[in-house]
Amino acid sequence: MIDWLAHAPALGAAVGVVFVPGLVVGLAARLRGLFLVAFAPVLSTAVFGLGSIVLAAAGIGWGPLSALTAVVVAAALAAVGVRLLRAPTAPRHGDSAGTRLLIVSIAAGAVLSTARLALYITDPTALSQTNDASFHLSALRFAVETGWASPFQITTVIGASSFYPSGWHLFAALVPAMTGDSVEV
C-alpha cells in the first residue's frame, strides 16, 4: 500500500489533467453544477484532441505549455461563442437527495474501480503485462520524448502514418512532465 501512496502526486496530476481543462472551458461556456463536472472529462478530451491536431499542424509539440495554450484558446472561443449566441447560463438546480446519491455513487464507483485496478496490477513499479501495454507504453514514451501525440502522429512510434485516437496518450504524456515521475507510473 505504501508503494501506491508514493505515487499519489502522479494520480493527483492525472485527475487534474482530466478534469481541470474541461472545467475551465465548461465555465467559460456557462455550464454549471453537476452537468459541468460530468462533462469536464469530455471537454478536456475534445480540447486536447483538437488542440493537438492544430498544434501539430503548426509544428508545435505536445506538452504542458501547449496543452495550456489549447485550453486558454478553447475557453476564449467558448466565452465568445456563448456571448455571440446569447446563450443563457445553465440553471442551477437545488441540492437534492438524488444529486447527493449520484455523487456518492460516482465516488464509490471510482474508489472500487481503483481498488480493483490496484489488485490487478499488484505492484505500481512493475510494468503492466496486460494485453497491449507494450504499444501504449511505447507510444506514451514517444509522446513524452518527441512531443508528437496528436491522433495523426502517435502511430509513428510503430512506423505507421495513420489516424489513431490518442486521447489517453495526450492526457498521460502530461503527467510525467508535471510530476517528474517515469512514464511507467
Buried (B, 14 or more C-beta within 10 A) or exposed (E): EEEBEEBEBBBEBBEBBBBEBBBBBBBBBBBBBBBBBBBBBEBBBBBBBBBBBBBBEEEBBBBBEBBBBBBBBBBEBBBEEBEEEEEEEBEEEEEEEEEEEEEEEEEEEEEEEEEEEBEEBEEBEEEBEEEEEEBBBEBBBBBBEBBBBBBBBBBBBEEEEEEBEBBEBBBBBBBBBBBEBEBBB
